[in-house]
Amino acid sequence: MPTQKKPKDFESAVARLEEITQLLESGEESLEKSIELYTEGLGIAGFCSEKLNEAEKKIKIIAEKAGVKVETDFESGEEG
């Protein structure tokens, strides 16, 4: 399989995930190509998850510095 480069930012990663989704949903790709696309998509999804976790931490830090109590757990969406 060809080496996959890491996305440069969250927005380009999401755009590529959308492309991969369309390609896989079309059903026109070969099995081998579909597996490559799926594997690439998993890597990009992991990258996006990391970026979202980083953003969540930054938001909590900014809110705490501003004296705002962060009551919402971003992951579950529950008050706490």
N, CA, C and O atoms as a GROMACS GRO file, in nm:
protein
  320
    1MET      N    1   0.083  -0.119   0.000
    1MET     CA    2   0.000   0.000   0.000
    1MET      C    3   0.087   0.125   0.000
    1MET      O    4   0.193   0.126   0.063
    2PRO      N    5   0.044   0.227  -0.068
    2PRO     CA    6   0.123   0.350  -0.069
    2PRO      C    7   0.122   0.416   0.068
    2PRO      O    8   0.026   0.403   0.143
    3THR      N    9   0.231   0.487   0.099
    3THR     CA   10   0.236   0.556   0.227
    3THR      C   11   0.138   0.673   0.223
    3THR      O   12   0.120   0.738   0.120
    4GLN      N   13   0.077   0.697   0.338
    4GLN     CA   14  -0.023   0.802   0.346
    4GLN      C   15   0.035   0.919   0.423
    4GLN      O   16   0.097   0.901   0.529
    5LYS      N   17   0.016   1.038   0.370
    5LYS     CA   18   0.065   1.156   0.442
    5LYS      C   19  -0.041   1.204   0.540
    5LYS      O   20  -0.161   1.188   0.518
    6LYS      N   21   0.007   1.263   0.648
    6LYS     CA   22  -0.082   1.314   0.751
    6LYS      C   23  -0.147   1.443   0.701
    6LYS      O   24  -0.080   1.526   0.639
    7PRO      N   25  -0.276   1.461   0.726
    7PRO     CA   26  -0.342   1.585   0.683
    7PRO      C   27  -0.276   1.706   0.749
    7PRO      O   28  -0.224   1.698   0.860
    8LYS      N   29  -0.279   1.819   0.678
    8LYS     CA   30  -0.214   1.938   0.732
    8LYS      C   31  -0.299   2.009   0.837
    8LYS      O   32  -0.245   2.075   0.926
    9ASP      N   33  -0.430   1.995   0.828
    9ASP     CA   34  -0.516   2.058   0.927
    9ASP      C   35  -0.650   1.985   0.934
    9ASP      O   36  -0.680   1.898   0.852
   10PHE      N   37  -0.730   2.022   1.033
   10PHE     CA   38  -0.858   1.955   1.057
   10PHE      C   39  -0.952   1.967   0.938
   10PHE      O   40  -1.016   1.870   0.899
   11GLU      N   41  -0.959   2.086   0.881
   11GLU     CA   42  -1.054   2.110   0.772
   11GLU      C   43  -1.020   2.026   0.649
   11GLU      O   44  -1.110   1.970   0.585
   12SER      N   45  -0.892   2.018   0.614
   12SER     CA   46  -0.854   1.936   0.499
   12SER      C   47  -0.876   1.788   0.528
   12SER      O   48  -0.908   1.711   0.437
   13ALA      N   49  -0.859   1.749   0.653
   13ALA     CA   50  -0.883   1.610   0.692
   13ALA      C   51  -1.031   1.574   0.676
   13ALA      O   52  -1.064   1.467   0.624
   14VAL      N   53  -1.117   1.663   0.720
   14VAL     CA   54  -1.261   1.638   0.707
   14VAL      C   55  -1.301   1.634   0.559
   14VAL      O   56  -1.382   1.550   0.519
   15ALA      N   57  -1.244   1.722   0.480
   15ALA     CA   58  -1.274   1.723   0.336
   15ALA      C   59  -1.232   1.590   0.273
   15ALA      O   60  -1.305   1.535   0.190
   16ARG      N   61  -1.115   1.540   0.311
   16ARG     CA   62  -1.068   1.413   0.255
   16ARG      C   63  -1.157   1.298   0.303
   16ARG      O   64  -1.186   1.207   0.226
   17LEU      N   65  -1.201   1.302   0.428
   17LEU     CA   66  -1.293   1.199   0.477
   17LEU      C   67  -1.422   1.198   0.397
   17LEU      O   68  -1.477   1.092   0.368
   18GLU      N   69  -1.471   1.316   0.361
   18GLU     CA   70  -1.592   1.325   0.280
   18GLU      C   71  -1.569   1.264   0.142
   18GLU      O   72  -1.656   1.195   0.089
   19GLU      N   73  -1.452   1.289   0.084
   19GLU     CA   74  -1.419   1.230  -0.046
   19GLU      C   75  -1.414   1.077  -0.037
   19GLU      O   76  -1.469   1.007  -0.121
   20ILE      N   77  -1.348   1.029   0.067
   20ILE     CA   78  -1.336   0.884   0.086
   20ILE      C   79  -1.474   0.822   0.103
   20ILE      O   80  -1.503   0.716   0.046
   21THR      N   81  -1.559   0.886   0.181
   21THR     CA   82  -1.695   0.836   0.203
   21THR      C   83  -1.770   0.825   0.071
   21THR      O   84  -1.835   0.724   0.044
   22GLN      N   85  -1.761   0.929  -0.010
   22GLN     CA   86  -1.830   0.927  -0.140
   22GLN      C   87  -1.777   0.815  -0.229
   22GLN      O   88  -1.855   0.745  -0.295
   23LEU      N   89  -1.646   0.797  -0.232
   23LEU     CA   90  -1.587   0.692  -0.313
   23LEU      C   91  -1.632   0.553  -0.266
   23LEU      O   92  -1.666   0.467  -0.348
   24LEU      N   93  -1.632   0.533  -0.136
   24LEU     CA   94  -1.673   0.403  -0.084
   24LEU      C   95  -1.822   0.377  -0.104
   24LEU      O   96  -1.862   0.265  -0.136
   25GLU      N   97  -1.903   0.481  -0.086
   25GLU     CA   98  -2.047   0.465  -0.103
   25GLU      C   99  -2.086   0.445  -0.249
   25GLU      O  100  -2.192   0.388  -0.276
   26SER      N  101  -2.004   0.491  -0.342
   26SER     CA  102  -2.036   0.475  -0.483
   26SER      C  103  -2.032   0.328  -0.526
   26SER      O  104  -2.101   0.287  -0.619
   27GLY      N  105  -1.950   0.250  -0.457
   27GLY     CA  106  -1.939   0.109  -0.490
   27GLY      C  107  -1.862   0.082  -0.619
   27GLY      O  108  -1.861  -0.031  -0.667
   28GLU      N  109  -1.800   0.184  -0.674
   28GLU     CA  110  -1.730   0.169  -0.801
   28GLU      C  111  -1.583   0.129  -0.785
   28GLU      O  112  -1.519   0.089  -0.883
   29GLU      N  113  -1.530   0.138  -0.665
   29GLU     CA  114  -1.390   0.105  -0.642
   29GLU      C  115  -1.373  -0.046  -0.626
   29GLU      O  116  -1.464  -0.116  -0.583
   30SER      N  117  -1.253  -0.095  -0.663
   30SER     CA  118  -1.223  -0.237  -0.645
   30SER      C  119  -1.213  -0.268  -0.496
   30SER      O  120  -1.204  -0.177  -0.413
   31LEU      N  121  -1.215  -0.394  -0.464
   31LEU     CA  122  -1.204  -0.435  -0.324
   31LEU      C  123  -1.072  -0.385  -0.265
   31LEU      O  124  -1.070  -0.331  -0.155
   32GLU      N  125  -0.964  -0.404  -0.338
   32GLU     CA  126  -0.832  -0.361  -0.289
   32GLU      C  127  -0.828  -0.210  -0.265
   32GLU      O  128  -0.780  -0.165  -0.161
   33LYS      N  129  -0.880  -0.132  -0.360
   33LYS     CA  130  -0.882   0.014  -0.347
   33LYS      C  131  -0.973   0.055  -0.231
   33LYS      O  132  -0.942   0.149  -0.158
   34SER      N  133  -1.086  -0.015  -0.213
   34SER     CA  134  -1.177   0.014  -0.103
   34SER      C  135  -1.109  -0.008   0.032
   34SER      O  136  -1.128   0.070   0.125
   35ILE      N  137  -1.029  -0.113   0.041
   35ILE     CA  138  -0.956  -0.140   0.165
   35ILE      C  139  -0.854  -0.030   0.191
   35ILE      O  140  -0.839   0.015   0.305
   36GLU      N  141  -0.784   0.014   0.087
   36GLU     CA  142  -0.689   0.124   0.101
   36GLU      C  143  -0.758   0.252   0.148
   36GLU      O  144  -0.709   0.320   0.238
   37LEU      N  145  -0.871   0.282   0.086
   37LEU     CA  146  -0.947   0.402   0.124
   37LEU      C  147  -0.996   0.394   0.267
   37LEU      O  148  -0.989   0.491   0.342
   38TYR      N  149  -1.046   0.276   0.305
   38TYR     CA  150  -1.096   0.256   0.442
   38TYR      C  151  -0.983   0.275   0.542
   38TYR      O  152  -1.001   0.341   0.645
   39THR      N  153  -0.866   0.218   0.512
   39THR     CA  154  -0.751   0.232   0.600
   39THR      C  155  -0.708   0.377   0.612
   39THR      O  156  -0.678   0.426   0.721
   40GLU      N  157  -0.706   0.447   0.499
   40GLU     CA  158  -0.673   0.589   0.501
   40GLU      C  159  -0.774   0.666   0.586
   40GLU      O  160  -0.737   0.753   0.664
   41GLY      N  161  -0.901   0.634   0.568
   41GLY     CA  162  -1.006   0.701   0.645
   41GLY      C  163  -0.992   0.681   0.794
   41GLY      O  164  -1.015   0.773   0.872
   42LEU      N  165  -0.953   0.560   0.835
   42LEU     CA  166  -0.932   0.535   0.978
   42LEU      C  167  -0.820   0.621   1.033
   42LEU      O  168  -0.830   0.676   1.143
   43GLY      N  169  -0.712   0.633   0.957
   43GLY     CA  170  -0.601   0.719   1.000
   43GLY      C  171  -0.642   0.864   1.012
   43GLY      O  172  -0.606   0.932   1.108
   44ILE      N  173  -0.718   0.911   0.915
   44ILE     CA  174  -0.763   1.050   0.917
   44ILE      C  175  -0.861   1.072   1.032
   44ILE      O  176  -0.858   1.177   1.097
   45ALA      N  177  -0.948   0.976   1.058
   45ALA     CA  178  -1.043   0.988   1.169
   45ALA      C  179  -0.967   0.998   1.302
   45ALA      O  180  -1.007   1.074   1.390
   46GLY      N  181  -0.860   0.922   1.316
   46GLY     CA  182  -0.778   0.931   1.436
   46GLY      C  183  -0.714   1.069   1.450
   46GLY      O  184  -0.711   1.126   1.559
   47PHE      N  185  -0.665   1.122   1.339
   47PHE     CA  186  -0.608   1.257   1.337
   47PHE      C  187  -0.712   1.359   1.381
   47PHE      O  188  -0.684   1.446   1.464
   48CYS      N  189  -0.833   1.348   1.326
   48CYS     CA  190  -0.942   1.442   1.362
   48CYS      C  191  -0.977   1.431   1.510
   48CYS      O  192  -1.000   1.532   1.577
   49SER      N  193  -0.981   1.310   1.561
   49SER     CA  194  -1.012   1.289   1.702
   49SER      C  195  -0.907   1.357   1.790
   49SER      O  196  -0.942   1.421   1.890
   50GLU      N  197  -0.780   1.343   1.755
   50GLU     CA  198  -0.673   1.410   1.830
   50GLU      C  199  -0.692   1.561   1.828
   50GLU      O  200  -0.680   1.627   1.931
   51LYS      N  201  -0.720   1.615   1.710
   51LYS     CA  202  -0.738   1.761   1.697
   51LYS      C  203  -0.856   1.810   1.780
   51LYS      O  204  -0.848   1.916   1.843
   52LEU      N  205  -0.965   1.734   1.780
   52LEU     CA  206  -1.082   1.773   1.859
   52LEU      C  207  -1.052   1.768   2.008
   52LEU      O  208  -1.095   1.855   2.084
   53ASN      N  209  -0.978   1.667   2.051
   53ASN     CA  210  -0.938   1.657   2.192
   53ASN      C  211  -0.850   1.775   2.232
   53ASN      O  212  -0.866   1.832   2.340
   54GLU      N  213  -0.756   1.812   2.144
   54GLU     CA  214  -0.671   1.928   2.171
   54GLU      C  215  -0.755   2.056   2.182
   54GLU      O  216  -0.733   2.137   2.271
   55ALA      N  217  -0.850   2.072   2.093
   55ALA     CA  218  -0.936   2.191   2.095
   55ALA      C  219  -1.018   2.196   2.224
   55ALA      O  220  -1.035   2.302   2.284
   56GLU      N  221  -1.069   2.080   2.266
   56GLU     CA  222  -1.148   2.074   2.389
   56GLU      C  223  -1.063   2.119   2.508
   56GLU      O  224  -1.110   2.195   2.592
   57LYS      N  225  -0.940   2.071   2.515
   57LYS     CA  226  -0.851   2.109   2.625
   57LYS      C  227  -0.824   2.259   2.623
   57LYS      O  228  -0.824   2.324   2.728
   58LYS      N  229  -0.800   2.314   2.505
   58LYS     CA  230  -0.774   2.458   2.492
   58LYS      C  231  -0.895   2.539   2.537
   58LYS      O  232  -0.880   2.640   2.606
   59ILE      N  233  -1.014   2.496   2.498
   59ILE     CA  234  -1.136   2.568   2.536
   59ILE      C  235  -1.153   2.566   2.687
   59ILE      O  236  -1.190   2.667   2.747
   60LYS      N  237  -1.127   2.451   2.749
   60LYS     CA  238  -1.139   2.442   2.895
   60LYS      C  239  -1.040   2.534   2.964
   60LYS      O  240  -1.074   2.601   3.061
   61ILE      N  241  -0.917   2.538   2.913
   61ILE     CA  242  -0.815   2.625   2.973
   61ILE      C  243  -0.854   2.771   2.958
   61ILE      O  244  -0.843   2.848   3.054
   62ILE      N  245  -0.898   2.811   2.839
   62ILE     CA  246  -0.939   2.949   2.816
   62ILE      C  247  -1.055   2.986   2.906
   62ILE      O  248  -1.057   3.095   2.965
   63ALA      N  249  -1.153   2.897   2.918
   63ALA     CA  250  -1.269   2.924   3.002
   63ALA      C  251  -1.229   2.938   3.149
   63ALA      O  252  -1.278   3.026   3.219
   64GLU      N  253  -1.140   2.850   3.194
   64GLU     CA  254  -1.096   2.856   3.334
   64GLU      C  255  -1.020   2.986   3.361
   64GLU      O  256  -1.037   3.046   3.467
   65LYS      N  257  -0.936   3.029   3.266
   65LYS     CA  258  -0.862   3.153   3.283
   65LYS      C  259  -0.956   3.273   3.286
   65LYS      O  260  -0.928   3.374   3.351
   66ALA      N  261  -1.067   3.262   3.215
   66ALA     CA  262  -1.165   3.370   3.212
   66ALA      C  263  -1.259   3.363   3.332
   66ALA      O  264  -1.347   3.448   3.347
   67GLY      N  265  -1.241   3.263   3.417
   67GLY     CA  266  -1.324   3.250   3.536
   67GLY      C  267  -1.458   3.186   3.510
   67GLY      O  268  -1.549   3.197   3.592
   68VAL      N  269  -1.472   3.119   3.397
   68VAL     CA  270  -1.597   3.052   3.363
   68VAL      C  271  -1.584   2.905   3.402
   68VAL      O  272  -1.490   2.837   3.361
   69LYS      N  273  -1.679   2.858   3.480
   69LYS     CA  274  -1.676   2.718   3.519
   69LYS      C  275  -1.731   2.634   3.404
   69LYS      O  276  -1.842   2.656   3.357
   70VAL      N  277  -1.650   2.539   3.359
   70VAL     CA  278  -1.691   2.452   3.249
   70VAL      C  279  -1.769   2.336   3.309
   70VAL      O  280  -1.712   2.250   3.377
   71GLU      N  281  -1.899   2.333   3.283
   71GLU     CA  282  -1.984   2.231   3.342
   71GLU      C  283  -2.019   2.120   3.244
   71GLU      O  284  -2.068   2.015   3.286
   72THR      N  285  -1.996   2.140   3.118
   72THR     CA  286  -2.034   2.042   3.018
   72THR      C  287  -1.913   1.958   2.979
   72THR      O  288  -1.808   2.011   2.944
   73ASP      N  289  -1.930   1.827   2.986
   73ASP     CA  290  -1.829   1.736   2.937
   73ASP      C  291  -1.850   1.727   2.787
   73ASP      O  292  -1.953   1.676   2.742
   74PHE      N  293  -1.755   1.777   2.709
   74PHE     CA  294  -1.771   1.783   2.564
   74PHE      C  295  -1.797   1.647   2.502
   74PHE      O  296  -1.875   1.636   2.407
   75GLU      N  297  -1.732   1.544   2.556
   75GLU     CA  298  -1.743   1.411   2.496
   75GLU      C  299  -1.884   1.354   2.512
   75GLU      O  300  -1.940   1.302   2.415
   76SER      N  301  -1.941   1.362   2.632
   76SER     CA  302  -2.071   1.301   2.654
   76SER      C  303  -2.186   1.399   2.638
   76SER      O  304  -2.300   1.360   2.615
   77GLY      N  305  -2.155   1.529   2.650
   77GLY     CA  306  -2.259   1.630   2.637
   77GLY      C  307  -2.346   1.640   2.761
   77GLY      O  308  -2.450   1.706   2.759
   78GLU      N  309  -2.302   1.575   2.871
   78GLU     CA  310  -2.381   1.577   2.995
   78GLU      C  311  -2.332   1.688   3.085
   78GLU      O  312  -2.215   1.725   3.084
   79GLU      N  313  -2.426   1.741   3.163
   79GLU     CA  314  -2.391   1.842   3.262
   79GLU      C  315  -2.323   1.773   3.378
   79GLU      O  316  -2.355   1.658   3.410
   80GLY      N  317  -2.226   1.841   3.442
   80GLY     CA  318  -2.162   1.773   3.554
   80GLY      C  319  -2.069   1.854   3.626
   80GLY      O  320  -2.009   1.807   3.722
   0.00000   0.00000   0.00000
